[in-house]
Amino acid sequence: MEKTSSSLWKRLETLHATKSLANCLVLKQHLFTFHMNKC
């Protein structure tokens, strides 16, 4: 599991190609809706 939002963003970029605006918007949505699990 990713620990920081920047590492999450890098992971999402590697999983999805950011060649289109739609893909970029989906990645941003994933980033901003990401919630850390409580330990």
PQR file of N, CA, C, O and H, with PARSE charges and radii, in Angstrom:
ATOM      1  N   MET A   1       0.838  -1.190   0.000 -0.4000 1.5000
ATOM      2  CA  MET A   1       0.000   0.000   0.000 -0.0000 2.0000
ATOM      3  C   MET A   1       0.876   1.244   0.000  0.5500 1.7000
ATOM      4  O   MET A   1       1.894   1.302   0.690 -0.5500 1.4000
ATOM      5  N   GLU A   2       0.477   2.213  -0.764 -0.4000 1.5000
ATOM      6  CA  GLU A   2       1.254   3.446  -0.856 -0.0000 2.0000
ATOM      7  C   GLU A   2       1.065   4.286   0.403  0.5500 1.7000
ATOM      8  O   GLU A   2      -0.032   4.347   0.959 -0.5500 1.4000
ATOM      9  H   GLU A   2      -0.350   2.166  -1.324  0.4000 1.0000
ATOM     10  N   LYS A   3       2.136   4.930   0.847 -0.4000 1.5000
ATOM     11  CA  LYS A   3       2.120   5.688   2.100 -0.0000 2.0000
ATOM     12  C   LYS A   3       1.818   7.165   1.902  0.5500 1.7000
ATOM     13  O   LYS A   3       1.212   7.787   2.775 -0.5500 1.4000
ATOM     14  H   LYS A   3       3.027   4.881   0.395  0.4000 1.0000
ATOM     15  N   THR A   4       2.222   7.739   0.783 -0.4000 1.5000
ATOM     16  CA  THR A   4       2.029   9.167   0.556 -0.0000 2.0000
ATOM     17  C   THR A   4       1.259   9.398  -0.733  0.5500 1.7000
ATOM     18  O   THR A   4       1.197   8.529  -1.602 -0.5500 1.4000
ATOM     19  H   THR A   4       2.714   7.234   0.074  0.4000 1.0000
ATOM     20  N   SER A   5       0.674  10.583  -0.840 -0.4000 1.5000
ATOM     21  CA  SER A   5      -0.090  10.895  -2.043 -0.0000 2.0000
ATOM     22  C   SER A   5       0.810  10.955  -3.273  0.5500 1.7000
ATOM     23  O   SER A   5       0.388  10.586  -4.369 -0.5500 1.4000
ATOM     24  H   SER A   5       0.725  11.289  -0.134  0.4000 1.0000
ATOM     25  N   SER A   6       2.048  11.420  -3.099 -0.4000 1.5000
ATOM     26  CA  SER A   6       2.956  11.478  -4.255 -0.0000 2.0000
ATOM     27  C   SER A   6       3.315  10.081  -4.756  0.5500 1.7000
ATOM     28  O   SER A   6       3.385   9.855  -5.964 -0.5500 1.4000
ATOM     29  H   SER A   6       2.391  11.720  -2.209  0.4000 1.0000
ATOM     30  N   SER A   7       3.543   9.146  -3.838 -0.4000 1.5000
ATOM     31  CA  SER A   7       3.847   7.782  -4.275 -0.0000 2.0000
ATOM     32  C   SER A   7       2.611   7.125  -4.887  0.5500 1.7000
ATOM     33  O   SER A   7       2.722   6.333  -5.823 -0.5500 1.4000
ATOM     34  H   SER A   7       3.487   9.329  -2.856  0.4000 1.0000
ATOM     35  N   LEU A   8       1.436   7.457  -4.355 -0.4000 1.5000
ATOM     36  CA  LEU A   8       0.194   6.956  -4.945 -0.0000 2.0000
ATOM     37  C   LEU A   8       0.037   7.487  -6.367  0.5500 1.7000
ATOM     38  O   LEU A   8      -0.323   6.742  -7.279 -0.5500 1.4000
ATOM     39  H   LEU A   8       1.347   8.100  -3.595  0.4000 1.0000
ATOM     40  N   TRP A   9       0.307   8.777  -6.550 -0.4000 1.5000
ATOM     41  CA  TRP A   9       0.200   9.383  -7.874 -0.0000 2.0000
ATOM     42  C   TRP A   9       1.141   8.698  -8.854  0.5500 1.7000
ATOM     43  O   TRP A   9       0.746   8.401  -9.982 -0.5500 1.4000
ATOM     44  H   TRP A   9       0.599   9.382  -5.809  0.4000 1.0000
ATOM     45  N   LYS A  10       2.385   8.441  -8.441 -0.4000 1.5000
ATOM     46  CA  LYS A  10       3.353   7.756  -9.300 -0.0000 2.0000
ATOM     47  C   LYS A  10       2.859   6.359  -9.658  0.5500 1.7000
ATOM     48  O   LYS A  10       2.995   5.921 -10.800 -0.5500 1.4000
ATOM     49  H   LYS A  10       2.706   8.682  -7.525  0.4000 1.0000
ATOM     50  N   ARG A  11       2.289   5.663  -8.684 -0.4000 1.5000
ATOM     51  CA  ARG A  11       1.773   4.312  -8.904 -0.0000 2.0000
ATOM     52  C   ARG A  11       0.620   4.335  -9.906  0.5500 1.7000
ATOM     53  O   ARG A  11       0.560   3.506 -10.814 -0.5500 1.4000
ATOM     54  H   ARG A  11       2.179   6.019  -7.755  0.4000 1.0000
ATOM     55  N   LEU A  12      -0.296   5.293  -9.731 -0.4000 1.5000
ATOM     56  CA  LEU A  12      -1.427   5.399 -10.651 -0.0000 2.0000
ATOM     57  C   LEU A  12      -0.951   5.732 -12.062  0.5500 1.7000
ATOM     58  O   LEU A  12      -1.503   5.230 -13.042 -0.5500 1.4000
ATOM     59  H   LEU A  12      -0.248   5.966  -8.993  0.4000 1.0000
ATOM     60  N   GLU A  13       0.068   6.576 -12.165 -0.4000 1.5000
ATOM     61  CA  GLU A  13       0.608   6.911 -13.482 -0.0000 2.0000
ATOM     62  C   GLU A  13       1.207   5.695 -14.168  0.5500 1.7000
ATOM     63  O   GLU A  13       1.098   5.550 -15.385 -0.5500 1.4000
ATOM     64  H   GLU A  13       0.516   6.984 -11.370  0.4000 1.0000
ATOM     65  N   THR A  14       1.834   4.826 -13.399 -0.4000 1.5000
ATOM     66  CA  THR A  14       2.410   3.626 -14.003 -0.0000 2.0000
ATOM     67  C   THR A  14       1.327   2.633 -14.408  0.5500 1.7000
ATOM     68  O   THR A  14       1.512   1.862 -15.350 -0.5500 1.4000
ATOM     69  H   THR A  14       1.922   4.944 -12.410  0.4000 1.0000
ATOM     70  N   LEU A  15       0.209   2.646 -13.711 -0.4000 1.5000
ATOM     71  CA  LEU A  15      -0.874   1.713 -14.028 -0.0000 2.0000
ATOM     72  C   LEU A  15      -1.716   2.178 -15.214  0.5500 1.7000
ATOM     73  O   LEU A  15      -2.237   1.357 -15.968 -0.5500 1.4000
ATOM     74  H   LEU A  15       0.058   3.272 -12.946  0.4000 1.0000
ATOM     75  N   HIS A  16      -1.846   3.478 -15.377 -0.4000 1.5000
ATOM     76  CA  HIS A  16      -2.709   4.032 -16.420 -0.0000 2.0000
ATOM     77  C   HIS A  16      -1.917   4.998 -17.289  0.5500 1.7000
ATOM     78  O   HIS A  16      -1.148   5.813 -16.781 -0.5500 1.4000
ATOM     79  H   HIS A  16      -1.423   4.145 -14.764  0.4000 1.0000
ATOM     80  N   ALA A  17      -2.105   4.905 -18.576 -0.4000 1.5000
ATOM     81  CA  ALA A  17      -1.456   5.843 -19.486 -0.0000 2.0000
ATOM     82  C   ALA A  17      -2.162   7.194 -19.384  0.5500 1.7000
ATOM     83  O   ALA A  17      -3.391   7.259 -19.362 -0.5500 1.4000
ATOM     84  H   ALA A  17      -2.731   4.243 -18.988  0.4000 1.0000
ATOM     85  N   THR A  18      -1.389   8.258 -19.322 -0.4000 1.5000
ATOM     86  CA  THR A  18      -1.965   9.599 -19.194 -0.0000 2.0000
ATOM     87  C   THR A  18      -1.934  10.321 -20.537  0.5500 1.7000
ATOM     88  O   THR A  18      -1.628  11.511 -20.607 -0.5500 1.4000
ATOM     89  H   THR A  18      -0.390   8.206 -19.340  0.4000 1.0000
ATOM     90  N   LYS A  19      -2.254   9.591 -21.595 -0.4000 1.5000
ATOM     91  CA  LYS A  19      -2.181  10.167 -22.933 -0.0000 2.0000
ATOM     92  C   LYS A  19      -3.410  11.015 -23.266  0.5500 1.7000
ATOM     93  O   LYS A  19      -3.346  11.862 -24.157 -0.5500 1.4000
ATOM     94  H   LYS A  19      -2.503   8.625 -21.537  0.4000 1.0000
ATOM     95  N   SER A  20      -4.502  10.806 -22.581 -0.4000 1.5000
ATOM     96  CA  SER A  20      -5.697  11.579 -22.877 -0.0000 2.0000
ATOM     97  C   SER A  20      -6.133  12.372 -21.649  0.5500 1.7000
ATOM     98  O   SER A  20      -5.787  12.033 -20.517 -0.5500 1.4000
ATOM     99  H   SER A  20      -4.553  10.118 -21.857  0.4000 1.0000
ATOM    100  N   LEU A  21      -6.885  13.413 -21.890 -0.4000 1.5000
ATOM    101  CA  LEU A  21      -7.376  14.252 -20.803 -0.0000 2.0000
ATOM    102  C   LEU A  21      -8.281  13.461 -19.871  0.5500 1.7000
ATOM    103  O   LEU A  21      -8.239  13.652 -18.655 -0.5500 1.4000
ATOM    104  H   LEU A  21      -7.166  13.689 -22.809  0.4000 1.0000
ATOM    105  N   ALA A  22      -9.095  12.580 -20.426 -0.4000 1.5000
ATOM    106  CA  ALA A  22      -9.998  11.771 -19.604 -0.0000 2.0000
ATOM    107  C   ALA A  22      -9.220  10.905 -18.623  0.5500 1.7000
ATOM    108  O   ALA A  22      -9.583  10.833 -17.449 -0.5500 1.4000
ATOM    109  H   ALA A  22      -9.130  12.425 -21.413  0.4000 1.0000
ATOM    110  N   ASN A  23      -8.157  10.247 -19.080 -0.4000 1.5000
ATOM    111  CA  ASN A  23      -7.341   9.423 -18.193 -0.0000 2.0000
ATOM    112  C   ASN A  23      -6.701  10.260 -17.102  0.5500 1.7000
ATOM    113  O   ASN A  23      -6.633   9.831 -15.951 -0.5500 1.4000
ATOM    114  H   ASN A  23      -7.863  10.305 -20.034  0.4000 1.0000
ATOM    115  N   CYS A  24      -6.234  11.442 -17.447 -0.4000 1.5000
ATOM    116  CA  CYS A  24      -5.614  12.333 -16.469 -0.0000 2.0000
ATOM    117  C   CYS A  24      -6.637  12.732 -15.405  0.5500 1.7000
ATOM    118  O   CYS A  24      -6.312  12.756 -14.218 -0.5500 1.4000
ATOM    119  H   CYS A  24      -6.289  11.791 -18.383  0.4000 1.0000
ATOM    120  N   LEU A  25      -7.851  13.039 -15.812 -0.4000 1.5000
ATOM    121  CA  LEU A  25      -8.898  13.417 -14.864 -0.0000 2.0000
ATOM    122  C   LEU A  25      -9.270  12.256 -13.954  0.5500 1.7000
ATOM    123  O   LEU A  25      -9.540  12.458 -12.770 -0.5500 1.4000
ATOM    124  H   LEU A  25      -8.114  13.019 -16.776  0.4000 1.0000
ATOM    125  N   VAL A  26      -9.286  11.046 -14.493 -0.4000 1.5000
ATOM    126  CA  VAL A  26      -9.572   9.862 -13.683 -0.0000 2.0000
ATOM    127  C   VAL A  26      -8.481   9.664 -12.643  0.5500 1.7000
ATOM    128  O   VAL A  26      -8.776   9.342 -11.492 -0.5500 1.4000
ATOM    129  H   VAL A  26      -9.067  10.882 -15.454  0.4000 1.0000
ATOM    130  N   LEU A  27      -7.226   9.852 -13.031 -0.4000 1.5000
ATOM    131  CA  LEU A  27      -6.122   9.728 -12.079 -0.0000 2.0000
ATOM    132  C   LEU A  27      -6.244  10.756 -10.965  0.5500 1.7000
ATOM    133  O   LEU A  27      -6.020  10.437  -9.797 -0.5500 1.4000
ATOM    134  H   LEU A  27      -6.986  10.113 -13.966  0.4000 1.0000
ATOM    135  N   LYS A  28      -6.595  11.984 -11.317 -0.4000 1.5000
ATOM    136  CA  LYS A  28      -6.759  13.020 -10.297 -0.0000 2.0000
ATOM    137  C   LYS A  28      -7.914  12.679  -9.369  0.5500 1.7000
ATOM    138  O   LYS A  28      -7.828  12.914  -8.163 -0.5500 1.4000
ATOM    139  H   LYS A  28      -6.777  12.243 -12.265  0.4000 1.0000
ATOM    140  N   GLN A  29      -8.993  12.128  -9.915 -0.4000 1.5000
ATOM    141  CA  GLN A  29     -10.123  11.735  -9.081 -0.0000 2.0000
ATOM    142  C   GLN A  29      -9.705  10.653  -8.099  0.5500 1.7000
ATOM    143  O   GLN A  29     -10.076  10.713  -6.927 -0.5500 1.4000
ATOM    144  H   GLN A  29      -9.062  11.937 -10.894  0.4000 1.0000
ATOM    145  N   HIS A  30      -8.945   9.669  -8.549 -0.4000 1.5000
ATOM    146  CA  HIS A  30      -8.445   8.621  -7.657 -0.0000 2.0000
ATOM    147  C   HIS A  30      -7.574   9.212  -6.563  0.5500 1.7000
ATOM    148  O   HIS A  30      -7.672   8.819  -5.401 -0.5500 1.4000
ATOM    149  H   HIS A  30      -8.644   9.620  -9.502  0.4000 1.0000
ATOM    150  N   LEU A  31      -6.722  10.156  -6.935 -0.4000 1.5000
ATOM    151  CA  LEU A  31      -5.815  10.771  -5.972 -0.0000 2.0000
ATOM    152  C   LEU A  31      -6.591  11.522  -4.894  0.5500 1.7000
ATOM    153  O   LEU A  31      -6.297  11.380  -3.707 -0.5500 1.4000
ATOM    154  H   LEU A  31      -6.642  10.476  -7.879  0.4000 1.0000
ATOM    155  N   PHE A  32      -7.576  12.316  -5.298 -0.4000 1.5000
ATOM    156  CA  PHE A  32      -8.286  13.145  -4.337 -0.0000 2.0000
ATOM    157  C   PHE A  32      -9.335  12.389  -3.539  0.5500 1.7000
ATOM    158  O   PHE A  32      -9.786  12.877  -2.503 -0.5500 1.4000
ATOM    159  H   PHE A  32      -7.815  12.431  -6.262  0.4000 1.0000
ATOM    160  N   THR A  33      -9.733  11.209  -3.999 -0.4000 1.5000
ATOM    161  CA  THR A  33     -10.695  10.415  -3.239 -0.0000 2.0000
ATOM    162  C   THR A  33     -10.020   9.312  -2.438  0.5500 1.7000
ATOM    163  O   THR A  33     -10.685   8.509  -1.783 -0.5500 1.4000
ATOM    164  H   THR A  33      -9.367  10.813  -4.841  0.4000 1.0000
ATOM    165  N   PHE A  34      -8.682   9.282  -2.498 -0.4000 1.5000
ATOM    166  CA  PHE A  34      -7.917   8.273  -1.769 -0.0000 2.0000
ATOM    167  C   PHE A  34      -7.973   8.548  -0.268  0.5500 1.7000
ATOM    168  O   PHE A  34      -7.790   9.685   0.165 -0.5500 1.4000
ATOM    169  H   PHE A  34      -8.142   9.935  -3.030  0.4000 1.0000
ATOM    170  N   HIS A  35      -8.223   7.519   0.512 -0.4000 1.5000
ATOM    171  CA  HIS A  35      -8.266   7.635   1.971 -0.0000 2.0000
ATOM    172  C   HIS A  35      -7.275   6.657   2.575  0.5500 1.7000
ATOM    173  O   HIS A  35      -7.187   5.501   2.160 -0.5500 1.4000
ATOM    174  H   HIS A  35      -8.372   6.595   0.160  0.4000 1.0000
ATOM    175  N   MET A  36      -6.539   7.132   3.552 -0.4000 1.5000
ATOM    176  CA  MET A  36      -5.596   6.256   4.248 -0.0000 2.0000
ATOM    177  C   MET A  36      -6.364   5.307   5.170  0.5500 1.7000
ATOM    178  O   MET A  36      -7.358   5.692   5.787 -0.5500 1.4000
ATOM    179  H   MET A  36      -6.610   8.071   3.889  0.4000 1.0000
ATOM    180  N   ASN A  37      -5.897   4.085   5.253 -0.4000 1.5000
ATOM    181  CA  ASN A  37      -6.486   3.137   6.193 -0.0000 2.0000
ATOM    182  C   ASN A  37      -6.005   3.456   7.599  0.5500 1.7000
ATOM    183  O   ASN A  37      -4.837   3.783   7.808 -0.5500 1.4000
ATOM    184  H   ASN A  37      -5.090   3.773   4.752  0.4000 1.0000
ATOM    185  N   LYS A  38      -6.912   3.360   8.559 -0.4000 1.5000
ATOM    186  CA  LYS A  38      -6.514   3.584   9.948 -0.0000 2.0000
ATOM    187  C   LYS A  38      -5.763   2.368  10.463  0.5500 1.7000
ATOM    188  O   LYS A  38      -6.164   1.229  10.223 -0.5500 1.4000
ATOM    189  H   LYS A  38      -7.861   3.094   8.390  0.4000 1.0000
ATOM    190  N   CYS A  39      -4.687   2.615  11.163 -0.4000 1.5000
ATOM    191  CA  CYS A  39      -3.867   1.520  11.697 -0.0000 2.0000
ATOM    192  C   CYS A  39      -4.353   1.123  13.079  0.5500 1.7000
ATOM    193  O   CYS A  39      -3.791   0.218  13.696 -0.5500 1.4000
ATOM    194  H   CYS A  39      -4.361   3.540  11.358  0.4000 1.0000
TER
END
